[in-house]
Amino acid sequence: MQTVSLEYSQKLTSIQKSLYGFILSMVPNRSEAEDILQETNLILCQKANEYDPEGHFQGWAFKIARFQVLKHMTNVKRSKLQFSTEFIEEVASEEFDSRKILATQKALAICYELLPESMKVIANLRFKQDQSIKFISKSVNRPLGAISSTLYRVRQKLVDCVQDKILTIESEMDFKKN
């Protein structure tokens, strides 16, 4: 078993929140993101001797995390919400900004509350309680196709709303910062 230096271990520990946020920005499911973080940490420990101490540790770690996300997406057979490989590459290529992630999360929370109640019920069952479409169909007494269509519309409404609100929230964050 390979040993990891104290310095390397400290660097790895110091980026855990950023690394998790980076992964979570590409994988919408917290449980899956946590699994990918664990896999990424394992690989980072296994490759400790390959790291150049003069290099940018966080950038190197994020690159490994990006590959783990792509590997995860390839292995996932069925997902409630799965981002395209192109999207993952685009997000991963941008400079990771935890402030932007926080603004996006705030915008999403606001937009979720703005959903019509019938959509909010279905979205809650699917995304927060992780229920199957079949279960939701029975719970709200609507056909499977109607549930799938509603979930598609929910996603579209949330994406449109978040895109609309994010600039305002980022501006407010900048204003509070100054």
N, C-alpha and C positions, 0 to 999 in steps of 0.2 A: 504494500500500500504506500502510495506517495505521500510525503509530508508537505504541508503548506506552511510557508514562512509566516511569522507573526505580522510582518508588514503587509503581505499579500492578504492575509486574513482580515486585517483591519480595513484595507481598501474594499474588500468584498462586503464586509459588514456595513461600511459607510454608504454604500450605494443601494442597499436593499430596497428602500422606499422608492427611489427613482426607478430602479429596475422593475419593480412590481408595477408602478404607474405606467411605465413604458409598455410592458406586456399587456396590461389592462386596457391600454388605449387601442390595442389591436384585437383583443379577445374580450368580447362583452360579458362573458361568464366568469365571475370572481373565482369560483372553484377551479375552473379550467386554468385561469390565469395563475392561481396559486400552484397548481400542478406544474405548469410550465416554468414558473420561477424555481421550483425545487429541481426540476430537470436541468435548468440553466445553471443553477448553483453547483450541481453535481459535475457538470461538464467543465465549469470554470475551475473547480478544484482539481479535476483530472488533468486539465491543461495548464495548471499553474506554472510548470517549468517552461511552457512555450511563451509565456508573457514576457515582453521586453519592459523592464522596469522604467525605461526612459519613455515608453509609449503612454498613450492616453488610456488609462484603465477603464473608465466608464464607457468610452467609445468602443473599446474591444469587447467589453461585457455585453453592451447593447447589440453588437453585431451577432454575438453568439445567441442572445435571446431572440433576435429576429429569425435566425435559422431554426430555433426551437419552435417558434410560433408557426413558421411555414411547415415544419415537419408535423406539428400537431394538426394543422389544417388538412394536410394530406391524409392523415390517419383517421380523421373524423368522417364517419360514414354519413350521419344525419345530424344536422344541427338546426336549432330553432332560428338562429340568426348567425350567419357565417359571412364574414367579409371576404371579398375576392382577394386573390394573391396580389393583384395590381394595387389594391387599396393598402394592403399590408406593406408592400414595398414602398409606396408613397409615404405612408405614415412613418415608417422606419427610416426613410432617407431624410426626413425633416429633422432639424435640431429639436431634441426633446425639451419641452418647456412645461414644467409641472404647473406653472401658473395658467397656462392655456388649458391644461387638463382640468384644473379646478374650475375654470370659467365654463368649460363644456359641461362638467358635472352639474354646476349650478343652473345652467341653461336647461339641461335635460330635466332637472327636478321641477323647474318652473313650467316647462312645456308639458310634462306629464300631468301636472295639476290642471292644465288647461284643456286636456282631453275631455270629450263628452263622457258622461258617467258610464254609459254602456261600453264604450271602448276601454275606459279605465279598468272596469271589472275584468274584461277579457285579458287586457295587458297584464294586470296584476296576477291573474291565475297563471298566465304563461311565463312571464319574465321574473316575477318575484317569488311565486310559489313553485315554479318549474313543473307545471302540470302539462300533460299531453293534450293535444288538440282534441282527441277523442273524449277525454275527461271533461274538458271545457265545454264541448258540444253538449254533453249530457247535463252538465251543471247549469248551463244557461238555456237549455232546451232550444238549441239552434243547430242547423245542419253543419256537418264538417266543412263543407265548401264555404259557408257563410263565415265560419270562424277563421278559416285561412284568409279569406278576403279582408276581413276586419283587421287581422293581424298585419297584413300587408299595408292597409291604409293607416294603421297606427304607426308603423315604422316610417312611412312617408311623412305623415304629419309631424312626427317627432324630429325627423331629419330637417324638414323645412323650417320648423319652429326654432330648433337649435341654431341653425345657420342664421336665422333672422335675429335671434337674441344675443348671440355670442359677442358680437362687436360692442354692444351696449354694456354687457357685463364686464368685458375686458377694460373698457373705458372707465367704468365705475371703480374697478380694482386699481387702475393706474391713478385715478383721482385720489382714492383713499391712501394709496402708497405715498403720494407727494404731500 
